[in-house]
């Protein structure tokens, strides 16, 4: 029964693959992928026919299997476009796997030779190990092809899935044979029908047509190469243990343990050696790729290092980003210091330099020269370049290259790179990449310095703004004290006047202390929460402090608003002072407080000269604009700024020759806040 299933299953598979090959031969198209596809189909049909008509263990079936595998690997290689830099490397990977498949065929031929039992067993084990290595390596390549295939191109994805099913079936059969040490007849029978299913899947893929060529990126090529090498390493180790089982006699277990332990130790040592990893990277890039760098990956890493703040400052990230391009273990940044270059920051660099280098700054000023320090030391560099390199760099053997950082035609710095683990001379790719990276890094440094300059300017602007406000308040205090001194000549004997004068002097002293504190750089406006404020009491306090200066009449109802008491008092002081300066000496200033619609309204009314609508609209709340000869134009501007910060409003109603009403509208405090 099993033999019949093997026969009919593989015969069906042979029919499907042969029919598909004939159909493809009739289609026009002589390109290499099409020819490779037809060849693989015919060899697969031949292999299935050999298994059905002879036996899967016959040498002819095994040779046909190796030929089938090599043909499908050639077809997969043909799917990769030939104008990509990764094709040299991926071609090498495919050639290695093809060699493994061909080696399995050689062991199949060796199996027909007349040898002793131990040698025959070793040959069978070796052949089985190579067949498993071929299947696993091919599956690795299939996986990378699947990753490279766009989802929109369903035809090529079906082809890749069909090939994955083909080698997955082989791997299951060979692994079972290796573990059980017996030929799995049941799995062989199932494999025939599975191969027929693979053929039908290819039929569907062919009818979807589309472009079957693929482009494998450099990372995919490197991962495929690494994985295949590991598979081969593991396969060779397994083969060595099998051979030890055949020839080591009574020491089999000891020898096998030594092989496994030694292979594992060697692999760990190879993977954990930084110099060897760097050497391998250099050799792979040199011999398997058209270009040394994967520019897309390098640029992504470069910009990610620059743009990710982390714990390192920007200058240090700039050094690291440029050093990572050439695998340099460290570097230092030289920054302009007058006409020279001085030490900026370091990354993995010891023995900090001292002094300044004017000659080096002049030499690097145009930004086109990347200095190779090895050429300087050997005397093959231009004389001007040799003369520009400072002695501390010349005498340091691990200093490798100097990369200028130029932005907008000016030198923003220079990076000294440490020698990479695998020493080599700089070539044109290094020069091009470092030159572009240097310009990009220079733009980051220039932008950072511009931000720093803007921050400094903003701090100066904040200080100047505070100083302007303070000058305005000082002017108000001077005016207030001047009026008090003038009125003291006439009312010095009046006890009420003396009491108001003492209160005014005390208030002026407190306000002067507050003004000095506001000049401090640590006295920025704090985001204090709004508190319930007794507006009537605050208005009365402001009026009392100014009555020695000018007549003030208050009309207030009990009202509690949500505000900052000190800021509200400052606003009222500005508005009252403006009213006093705009009014005649015998014209009283009125302050009225009332509540309406959940709000507290404060009106400051004077009967002075008034303002035009155009002035109110265009100039009243602009800083440094005033209609008064000695005015600073700050009071109304600062008053509105303070009120807006508290969520309040300031309105103005004025007529020229009649007077002005300033109206402050504050949110009323609710009963819960007042009770608290």
C-alpha positions as CSV (number, residue, x, y, z in Angstrom):
1,X,0.0,0.0,0.0
2,X,2.8,2.5,1.0
3,X,4.7,1.6,-2.2
4,X,1.6,2.3,-4.3
5,X,1.1,5.7,-2.6
6,X,4.8,6.6,-3.2
7,X,4.4,5.6,-6.9
8,X,1.1,7.5,-7.5
9,X,2.0,10.5,-5.4
10,X,5.3,11.2,-7.1
11,X,3.9,10.3,-10.5
12,X,1.2,12.9,-10.0
13,X,3.8,15.4,-9.0
14,X,5.9,14.6,-12.0
15,X,2.9,15.1,-14.3
16,X,2.0,18.5,-12.7
17,X,5.6,19.8,-12.9
18,X,6.1,18.5,-16.5
19,X,2.8,19.9,-17.7
20,X,3.7,23.3,-16.2
21,X,7.1,23.2,-17.8
22,X,5.7,22.4,-21.2
23,X,3.2,25.3,-20.8
24,X,6.0,27.7,-19.9
25,X,8.0,26.6,-22.9
26,X,5.2,27.6,-25.2
27,X,5.1,31.1,-23.7
28,X,7.3,33.8,-25.3
29,X,10.1,35.1,-23.1
30,X,13.8,34.3,-23.1
31,X,14.9,36.1,-20.0
32,X,17.1,34.4,-17.5
33,X,14.5,34.0,-14.7
34,X,12.1,32.4,-17.2
35,X,14.7,29.9,-18.5
36,X,15.8,29.1,-14.9
37,X,12.1,28.5,-13.9
38,X,11.5,26.1,-16.8
39,X,14.8,24.2,-16.0
40,X,13.8,23.8,-12.4
41,X,10.4,22.6,-13.3
42,X,11.8,19.9,-15.7
43,X,14.4,18.7,-13.1
44,X,11.7,18.5,-10.4
45,X,9.6,16.4,-12.7
46,X,12.6,14.2,-13.5
47,X,13.3,13.8,-9.8
48,X,9.7,12.9,-9.0
49,X,9.7,10.4,-11.8
50,X,12.9,8.8,-10.6
51,X,11.4,8.4,-7.1
52,X,8.1,6.9,-8.5
53,X,9.8,4.6,-11.0
54,X,13.0,3.5,-9.1
55,X,13.3,4.4,-5.4
56,X,14.0,7.5,-3.3
57,X,17.1,5.8,-2.0
58,X,18.6,5.0,-5.4
59,X,21.6,7.0,-6.5
60,X,19.8,8.3,-9.6
61,X,17.0,9.8,-7.4
62,X,19.5,11.4,-5.1
63,X,21.5,12.9,-7.9
64,X,18.2,14.2,-9.4
65,X,17.3,15.7,-6.0
66,X,20.6,17.6,-5.9
67,X,20.1,18.8,-9.5
68,X,16.6,19.9,-8.6
69,X,17.8,21.8,-5.5
70,X,20.6,23.6,-7.5
71,X,18.1,24.5,-10.3
72,X,15.6,26.1,-7.8
73,X,18.5,27.9,-6.1
74,X,19.5,29.3,-9.5
75,X,16.0,30.4,-10.2
76,X,15.8,32.2,-6.8
77,X,19.1,33.9,-7.6
78,X,17.7,34.9,-11.0
79,X,14.7,36.6,-9.2
80,X,17.1,39.2,-7.7
81,X,17.8,42.2,-9.9
82,X,21.4,42.5,-11.0
83,X,21.7,46.3,-10.6
84,X,21.8,46.3,-6.8
85,X,24.8,46.5,-4.6
86,X,23.8,43.5,-2.5
87,X,23.8,41.0,-5.4
88,X,27.5,40.2,-5.1
89,X,27.0,39.1,-1.5
90,X,23.7,37.3,-2.1
91,X,25.2,35.6,-5.1
92,X,28.0,34.3,-2.9
93,X,25.5,33.0,-0.4
94,X,23.6,31.1,-3.2
95,X,26.9,29.7,-4.5
96,X,27.7,28.4,-1.0
97,X,24.4,26.6,-0.7
98,X,24.7,25.2,-4.2
99,X,28.1,23.8,-3.2
100,X,26.5,22.2,-0.2
101,X,23.9,20.6,-2.4
102,X,26.5,19.4,-4.9
103,X,28.5,17.9,-2.0
104,X,25.5,15.9,-1.0
105,X,25.4,14.6,-4.6
106,X,29.1,13.5,-4.3
107,X,28.3,11.6,-1.1
108,X,25.4,10.0,-3.0
109,X,27.9,8.8,-5.6
110,X,30.3,7.6,-2.9
111,X,27.5,5.5,-1.5
112,X,27.7,3.1,-4.4
113,X,31.3,2.3,-3.7
114,X,32.2,-1.0,-2.0
115,X,33.5,0.0,1.4
116,X,33.4,-1.4,4.9
117,X,30.4,-1.0,7.2
118,X,31.8,1.8,9.3
119,X,32.8,3.9,6.2
120,X,29.4,3.2,4.6
121,X,27.6,4.4,7.8
122,X,29.8,7.5,7.9
123,X,29.0,8.3,4.2
124,X,25.3,7.8,4.8
125,X,25.4,10.1,7.9
126,X,27.4,12.7,5.9
127,X,25.0,12.6,3.0
128,X,22.0,13.0,5.3
129,X,23.6,16.0,7.1
130,X,24.4,17.7,3.9
131,X,20.8,17.2,2.6
132,X,19.5,18.7,5.9
133,X,21.9,21.6,5.6
134,X,20.8,22.2,2.0
135,X,17.1,22.3,3.1
136,X,17.7,24.6,6.0
137,X,19.9,27.0,4.1
138,X,17.4,27.1,1.2
139,X,14.6,27.8,3.7
140,X,16.7,30.7,5.0
141,X,17.0,32.2,1.5
142,X,13.3,31.6,0.9
143,X,12.5,33.6,4.0
144,X,14.6,36.5,2.9
145,X,13.0,36.4,-0.5
146,X,9.6,36.5,1.1
147,X,10.5,39.6,3.1
148,X,11.7,41.3,0.0
149,X,8.6,40.5,-2.0
150,X,6.0,43.3,-2.0
151,X,2.5,42.3,-0.7
152,X,1.0,43.8,-3.8
153,X,2.7,41.2,-6.0
154,X,0.9,38.1,-5.1
155,X,2.4,35.9,-7.9
156,X,5.9,36.1,-6.7
157,X,4.8,35.5,-3.1
158,X,3.0,32.3,-4.1
159,X,6.2,31.1,-5.8
160,X,8.2,31.8,-2.7
161,X,5.6,30.0,-0.5
162,X,5.7,27.0,-2.9
163,X,9.5,26.7,-2.6
164,X,9.2,27.0,1.2
165,X,6.8,24.1,1.2
166,X,9.1,22.1,-1.1
167,X,12.1,22.4,1.2
168,X,10.1,22.2,4.4
169,X,8.8,18.7,3.3
170,X,12.4,17.6,2.5
171,X,13.6,18.8,6.0
172,X,10.8,16.9,7.7
173,X,11.8,13.7,5.9
174,X,15.5,14.1,6.4
175,X,15.2,15.0,10.1
176,X,12.9,12.1,10.8
177,X,15.4,9.8,9.1
178,X,18.3,11.3,11.1
179,X,16.5,10.9,14.5
180,X,15.0,7.4,13.9
181,X,17.9,6.0,11.8
182,X,15.3,4.4,9.5
183,X,13.8,5.3,6.2
184,X,10.3,6.9,6.8
185,X,8.3,5.2,4.1
186,X,5.0,6.9,5.2
187,X,6.5,10.4,5.0
188,X,8.0,9.6,1.6
189,X,4.5,8.6,0.4
190,X,3.0,11.9,1.8
191,X,5.9,13.9,0.2
192,X,4.7,12.9,-3.3
193,X,1.3,14.4,-2.8
194,X,2.8,17.4,-1.1
195,X,5.0,17.9,-4.2
196,X,1.9,17.7,-6.4
197,X,0.4,20.5,-4.2
198,X,3.5,22.6,-4.6
199,X,3.2,22.2,-8.4
200,X,-0.4,23.3,-8.3
201,X,0.5,26.3,-6.2
202,X,3.1,27.2,-8.9
203,X,0.4,26.9,-11.5
204,X,-1.7,29.5,-9.7
205,X,1.3,31.8,-9.3
206,X,2.1,31.6,-13.0
207,X,-1.4,32.7,-13.9
208,X,-1.1,35.7,-11.7
209,X,2.0,36.7,-13.7
210,X,3.4,40.1,-12.9
211,X,7.0,41.1,-12.3
212,X,8.9,38.3,-10.6
213,X,12.2,40.1,-10.1
214,X,13.1,41.2,-6.6
215,X,15.6,43.5,-4.9
216,X,17.3,42.3,-1.8
217,X,18.5,45.1,0.5
218,X,22.0,45.0,2.0
219,X,20.8,44.1,5.5
220,X,18.8,41.1,4.1
221,X,21.9,39.9,2.2
222,X,24.1,40.2,5.3
223,X,21.5,38.4,7.5
224,X,21.1,35.6,4.9
225,X,24.9,35.2,4.7
226,X,25.2,35.1,8.5
227,X,22.4,32.6,8.9
228,X,23.7,30.3,6.2
229,X,27.2,30.4,7.7
230,X,25.8,29.4,11.1
231,X,23.8,26.6,9.5
232,X,26.9,25.3,7.8
233,X,28.9,25.6,11.0
234,X,26.2,23.6,12.9
235,X,26.0,21.0,10.1
236,X,29.8,20.5,9.9
237,X,29.8,20.1,13.7
238,X,27.0,17.5,13.5
239,X,28.9,15.7,10.6
240,X,32.1,15.7,12.7
241,X,30.3,14.1,15.7
242,X,28.8,11.4,13.3
243,X,32.2,10.6,11.9
244,X,33.5,10.3,15.5
245,X,30.7,7.8,16.2
246,X,31.9,5.7,13.3
247,X,35.7,5.8,13.9
248,X,36.4,6.7,17.6
249,X,35.5,3.3,18.9
250,X,35.3,3.2,22.7
251,X,36.2,6.9,23.0
252,X,33.2,8.0,20.9
253,X,31.4,9.9,23.7
254,X,34.5,11.7,24.8
255,X,35.4,12.7,21.3
256,X,31.9,13.9,20.4
257,X,31.7,15.9,23.7
258,X,35.0,17.5,22.8
259,X,33.9,18.4,19.3
260,X,30.7,20.0,20.5
261,X,32.4,21.9,23.4
262,X,35.2,23.0,21.1
263,X,32.9,24.2,18.3
264,X,30.7,26.1,20.8
265,X,33.7,27.7,22.5
266,X,35.2,28.7,19.1
267,X,31.9,30.2,18.0
268,X,31.4,32.2,21.2
269,X,35.0,33.5,20.9
270,X,34.5,34.5,17.3
271,X,31.3,36.4,18.0
272,X,32.5,38.1,21.1
273,X,35.8,39.5,19.7
274,X,35.3,43.2,18.7
275,X,38.4,43.2,16.5
276,X,37.3,40.1,14.6
277,X,33.7,41.5,14.1
278,X,35.2,44.7,12.8
279,X,37.6,42.8,10.5
280,X,34.8,40.6,9.2
281,X,32.6,43.7,8.5
282,X,35.4,45.4,6.6
283,X,36.2,42.3,4.5
284,X,32.5,41.6,3.7
285,X,32.0,45.2,2.6
286,X,35.2,45.2,0.5
287,X,34.7,41.9,-1.3
288,X,31.0,41.2,-1.4
289,X,29.5,44.7,-2.0
290,X,30.1,47.3,-4.7
291,X,30.2,50.0,-2.0
292,X,31.8,50.0,1.4
293,X,28.7,51.6,3.1
294,X,25.0,50.9,3.2
295,X,24.3,54.6,2.8
296,X,20.6,54.4,3.7
297,X,21.3,52.5,6.9
298,X,24.3,54.7,7.8
299,X,22.3,57.9,7.3
300,X,19.4,56.6,9.4
301,X,21.8,55.8,12.2
302,X,23.6,59.1,11.8
303,X,20.4,61.2,12.0
304,X,19.0,59.0,14.9
305,X,22.2,59.6,16.9
306,X,22.0,63.4,16.3
307,X,18.3,63.7,16.9
308,X,17.9,61.6,20.0
309,X,18.7,63.8,23.0
310,X,19.2,61.2,25.7
311,X,21.7,62.1,28.5
312,X,24.5,63.3,26.1
313,X,24.8,66.9,25.0
314,X,24.5,67.7,21.3
315,X,28.2,68.3,20.8
316,X,29.0,64.8,22.2
317,X,26.3,63.2,20.0
318,X,27.8,64.9,16.9
319,X,31.2,63.4,17.7
320,X,29.7,59.9,18.2
321,X,27.5,60.1,15.1
322,X,30.5,60.9,12.8
323,X,32.7,58.4,14.5
324,X,30.2,55.6,14.2
325,X,30.3,56.0,10.4
326,X,33.9,54.7,10.2
327,X,33.7,52.5,13.4
328,X,36.1,54.8,15.2
329,X,36.0,54.1,18.9
330,X,36.3,57.7,20.0
331,X,36.8,61.3,18.9
332,X,36.9,64.9,20.0
333,X,35.3,68.2,18.8
334,X,37.4,71.3,18.3
335,X,35.4,74.5,18.3
336,X,36.2,78.0,17.1
337,X,37.8,80.2,19.7
338,X,38.5,83.5,18.0
339,X,40.7,82.8,15.0
340,X,41.8,79.4,16.3
341,X,40.3,76.0,17.2
342,X,40.1,75.0,20.9
343,X,38.8,71.9,22.7
344,X,35.0,71.6,22.7
345,X,34.0,68.2,23.9
346,X,35.2,64.6,23.8
347,X,33.7,61.1,23.3
348,X,35.8,58.1,24.5
349,X,39.0,60.2,24.3
350,X,41.7,60.6,26.9
351,X,44.6,63.1,27.4
352,X,42.8,66.3,26.6
353,X,44.8,68.7,24.4
354,X,45.7,72.2,25.6
355,X,46.2,75.4,23.6
356,X,44.7,76.7,20.4
357,X,45.5,75.9,16.7
358,X,45.2,78.9,14.4
359,X,47.0,77.2,11.5
360,X,44.6,74.2,11.5
361,X,41.6,76.6,11.6
362,X,42.9,78.4,8.5
363,X,43.6,75.1,6.7
364,X,40.1,73.7,7.3
365,X,38.2,77.0,6.7
366,X,37.0,76.1,3.2
367,X,35.5,72.8,4.4
368,X,36.8,70.6,1.5
369,X,39.8,69.1,3.2
370,X,39.6,66.0,5.3
371,X,43.0,65.5,6.8
372,X,44.5,62.0,6.8
373,X,46.9,62.1,9.7
374,X,48.8,58.9,8.6
375,X,49.7,60.8,5.3
376,X,50.8,63.8,7.4
377,X,53.0,61.5,9.6
378,X,54.5,59.8,6.5
379,X,55.2,63.1,4.8
380,X,53.1,62.4,1.7
381,X,50.5,65.0,2.4
382,X,50.8,68.6,1.0
383,X,53.3,70.8,2.8
384,X,50.5,73.2,3.9
385,X,48.6,70.4,5.4
386,X,51.6,69.0,7.3
387,X,52.4,72.5,8.7
388,X,48.8,73.0,9.9
389,X,48.6,69.8,12.0
390,X,49.4,70.6,15.7
391,X,52.2,68.6,17.4
392,X,49.8,67.0,19.9
393,X,47.9,65.4,17.1
394,X,51.0,64.5,15.1
395,X,52.5,62.7,18.1
396,X,49.3,60.8,18.9
397,X,49.2,57.5,16.8
398,X,45.6,56.7,17.5
399,X,44.5,60.1,15.9
400,X,43.3,59.0,12.5
401,X,41.5,61.8,10.6
402,X,40.2,65.4,11.0
403,X,36.8,66.2,9.6
404,X,35.9,69.9,9.1
405,X,32.4,71.1,10.1
406,X,31.4,73.9,7.8
407,X,28.0,75.7,7.7
408,X,27.1,78.6,5.6
409,X,30.7,79.1,4.5
410,X,32.1,79.4,8.0
411,X,33.9,76.8,10.1
412,X,31.8,75.7,13.1
413,X,34.3,73.2,14.3
414,X,36.3,70.1,13.4
415,X,36.1,66.5,14.6
416,X,39.3,64.4,15.3
417,X,38.5,60.7,14.8
418,X,40.3,57.9,16.6
419,X,41.8,55.0,14.6
420,X,39.2,52.2,14.0
421,X,39.9,48.7,15.3
422,X,40.8,47.5,11.8
423,X,43.3,50.0,10.5
424,X,42.9,51.0,6.9
425,X,43.5,54.0,4.7
426,X,40.7,56.4,3.9
427,X,39.3,56.1,0.3
428,X,36.9,58.1,-1.8
429,X,33.8,56.7,-0.2
430,X,35.1,57.7,3.3
431,X,35.9,61.2,2.0
432,X,32.4,61.6,0.4
433,X,30.5,60.3,3.3
434,X,32.5,62.2,6.0
435,X,32.2,65.4,4.0
436,X,28.4,65.2,3.7
437,X,28.1,64.1,7.4
438,X,30.3,67.0,8.4
439,X,28.1,69.5,6.7
440,X,25.0,68.0,8.3
441,X,26.6,67.9,11.8
442,X,27.7,71.5,11.3
443,X,24.1,72.5,10.6
444,X,23.0,70.9,13.9
445,X,25.8,72.7,15.8
446,X,25.0,76.0,14.1
447,X,21.3,75.6,14.9
448,X,22.0,74.8,18.5
449,X,24.2,77.8,18.9
450,X,21.5,80.0,17.3
451,X,19.0,78.6,19.8
452,X,21.4,79.4,22.6
453,X,21.9,83.0,21.3
454,X,18.1,83.4,21.0
455,X,17.7,82.2,24.5
456,X,20.3,84.7,25.7
457,X,18.5,87.4,23.8
458,X,15.2,86.3,25.2
459,X,16.7,86.6,28.7
460,X,18.0,90.1,27.9
461,X,14.6,91.0,26.5
462,X,12.9,89.8,29.7
463,X,15.3,91.8,31.8
464,X,14.7,94.9,29.7
465,X,11.0,94.4,29.9
466,X,11.1,94.1,33.6
467,X,13.4,97.1,33.8
468,X,11.0,99.2,31.7
469,X,8.1,98.3,34.0
470,X,10.2,99.1,37.0
471,X,11.3,102.5,35.5
472,X,7.6,103.2,35.1
473,X,6.8,102.3,38.7
474,X,9.8,104.4,39.9
475,X,8.5,107.3,37.9
476,X,5.1,106.9,39.6
477,X,6.8,106.7,43.0
478,X,8.8,109.8,42.3
479,X,5.6,111.7,41.2
480,X,3.8,110.5,44.3
481,X,6.6,111.5,46.7
482,X,7.0,114.9,44.9
483,X,3.3,115.7,45.5
484,X,3.5,114.6,49.1
485,X,6.5,116.9,49.7
486,X,4.7,119.7,47.9
487,X,1.5,119.3,50.0
488,X,3.5,118.9,53.2
489,X,4.4,122.6,53.0
490,X,0.7,123.5,53.3
491,X,-0.8,120.7,55.4
492,X,2.1,119.7,57.7
493,X,0.2,120.7,60.8
494,X,-2.8,118.6,59.9
495,X,-2.7,115.3,61.9
496,X,-4.8,113.4,59.2
497,X,-2.4,114.5,56.5
498,X,0.6,113.4,58.6
499,X,-1.0,110.0,59.1
500,X,-1.6,109.7,55.3
501,X,2.0,110.9,54.6
502,X,3.5,108.2,56.9
503,X,1.3,105.6,55.2
504,X,2.4,106.8,51.8
505,X,6.1,106.8,52.8
506,X,5.8,103.3,54.2
507,X,4.0,102.1,51.1
508,X,6.6,103.7,48.8
509,X,9.4,102.0,50.8
510,X,7.7,98.6,50.4
511,X,7.1,99.1,46.7
512,X,10.8,100.1,46.2
513,X,11.9,96.9,47.9
514,X,9.5,94.9,45.7
515,X,10.9,96.6,42.6
516,X,14.5,95.7,43.5
517,X,13.4,92.1,44.0
518,X,11.8,92.1,40.5
519,X,15.1,92.9,38.9
520,X,16.5,89.6,40.1
521,X,16.8,86.9,37.4
522,X,15.2,84.5,39.9
523,X,12.0,86.5,40.3
524,X,10.2,85.4,37.2
525,X,6.4,85.4,37.3
526,X,5.2,82.4,39.2
527,X,2.1,80.5,38.2
528,X,0.3,81.1,41.5
529,X,-3.3,80.0,41.8
530,X,-6.0,82.6,42.0
531,X,-7.2,83.4,45.6
532,X,-10.3,85.1,47.0
533,X,-9.6,88.8,47.3
534,X,-11.6,91.4,49.3
535,X,-11.9,93.9,46.5
536,X,-13.5,96.7,48.6
537,X,-10.7,96.5,51.2
538,X,-8.0,96.4,48.5
539,X,-9.5,99.5,46.7
540,X,-9.6,101.4,50.0
541,X,-6.0,100.5,50.7
542,X,-4.9,101.8,47.3
543,X,-6.9,105.0,47.7
544,X,-5.6,105.7,51.2
545,X,-2.0,105.3,50.0
546,X,-2.6,108.0,47.3
547,X,-4.8,110.5,49.1
548,X,-1.8,112.5,50.3
549,X,-1.0,112.9,46.6
550,X,-4.4,113.5,45.1
551,X,-8.1,113.5,46.1
552,X,-9.6,110.1,45.6
553,X,-13.2,109.1,46.2
554,X,-14.2,105.5,46.6
555,X,-17.7,103.9,46.3
556,X,-17.5,100.2,47.0
557,X,-20.0,97.4,47.9
558,X,-18.8,94.2,49.6
559,X,-17.3,92.0,46.9
560,X,-14.9,89.1,46.8
561,X,-13.1,88.2,43.5
562,X,-10.8,85.5,42.3
563,X,-7.4,87.2,41.6
564,X,-3.9,87.8,42.8
565,X,-4.0,90.5,45.4
566,X,-0.6,92.0,44.8
567,X,-1.0,92.1,41.0
568,X,-4.5,93.6,41.2
569,X,-3.2,96.3,43.6
570,X,-0.4,97.0,41.1
571,X,-2.9,97.3,38.3
572,X,-5.1,99.7,40.3
573,X,-2.0,101.7,41.2
574,X,-1.1,102.1,37.5
575,X,-4.7,103.2,36.6
576,X,-5.0,105.6,39.5
577,X,-1.6,107.2,38.7
578,X,-2.6,107.6,35.1
579,X,-5.8,109.3,36.2
580,X,-3.9,111.6,38.6
581,X,-1.5,112.7,35.9
582,X,-4.3,113.4,33.4
583,X,-6.5,115.4,35.9
584,X,-6.4,118.8,37.4
585,X,-5.3,119.0,41.0
586,X,-8.8,119.8,42.2
587,X,-10.5,117.0,40.2
588,X,-10.9,113.9,42.3
589,X,-10.4,110.4,41.0
590,X,-13.3,108.0,41.5
591,X,-13.0,104.3,42.2
592,X,-16.3,102.4,42.2
593,X,-16.8,98.6,43.0
594,X,-20.0,96.7,42.2
595,X,-21.0,93.1,41.4
596,X,-23.1,92.0,38.4
597,X,-23.8,88.7,36.8
598,X,-21.3,86.7,38.8
599,X,-18.5,89.2,38.2
600,X,-16.8,92.0,40.2
601,X,-16.4,95.3,38.3
602,X,-14.0,98.0,39.3
603,X,-14.2,101.4,37.6
604,X,-11.4,103.9,37.8
605,X,-12.8,107.3,36.5
606,X,-11.1,110.6,36.0
607,X,-12.2,113.9,34.4
608,X,-9.0,114.6,32.7
609,X,-8.1,115.3,29.1
610,X,-9.4,112.0,27.7
611,X,-8.2,110.0,24.7
612,X,-9.4,109.6,21.1
613,X,-10.8,106.4,19.8
614,X,-7.9,106.0,17.4
615,X,-5.4,106.4,20.2
616,X,-7.2,103.8,22.3
617,X,-7.4,101.4,19.4
618,X,-3.8,101.8,18.0
619,X,-1.5,103.0,20.7
620,X,-2.9,102.9,24.3
621,X,-1.8,99.3,25.0
622,X,1.4,99.4,23.0
623,X,4.5,99.7,25.1
624,X,6.6,102.9,25.1
625,X,3.8,104.9,23.5
626,X,2.5,107.8,25.7
627,X,0.7,111.2,25.2
628,X,2.3,112.6,28.4
629,X,5.6,114.5,28.1
630,X,7.3,112.5,30.9
631,X,5.4,109.3,30.3
632,X,7.0,105.9,29.6
633,X,4.0,104.3,27.9
634,X,4.1,101.3,30.1
635,X,1.3,101.6,32.7
636,X,-1.7,100.6,30.6
637,X,0.3,97.9,28.8
638,X,1.5,96.3,32.0
639,X,-1.9,96.6,33.6
640,X,-3.6,94.7,30.8
641,X,-0.8,92.1,30.7
642,X,-1.3,91.4,34.4
643,X,-5.0,91.2,34.1
644,X,-4.9,88.9,31.1
645,X,-2.5,86.6,33.1
646,X,-5.2,86.4,35.8
647,X,-8.0,85.7,33.3
648,X,-9.5,89.1,33.7
649,X,-10.3,91.9,31.3
650,X,-9.6,95.6,31.0
651,X,-12.0,97.9,29.1
652,X,-11.6,101.6,28.2
653,X,-14.3,104.3,27.6
654,X,-12.9,107.8,27.0
655,X,-13.8,111.1,25.3
656,X,-11.4,113.9,24.6
657,X,-11.9,116.8,26.9
658,X,-14.3,114.9,29.2
659,X,-12.3,112.1,30.9
660,X,-11.7,108.4,30.9
661,X,-13.2,105.3,32.6
662,X,-11.0,102.1,32.9
663,X,-13.2,99.1,33.8
664,X,-11.6,96.0,35.3
665,X,-13.8,92.8,35.2
666,X,-12.9,90.0,37.6
667,X,-14.6,86.6,38.2
668,X,-16.5,86.6,41.6
669,X,-15.4,84.0,44.2
670,X,-18.0,81.5,45.2
671,X,-19.2,81.1,48.8
672,X,-17.1,77.9,49.3
673,X,-13.9,79.7,48.4
674,X,-14.8,82.7,50.6
675,X,-15.6,80.3,53.5
676,X,-12.3,78.5,53.1
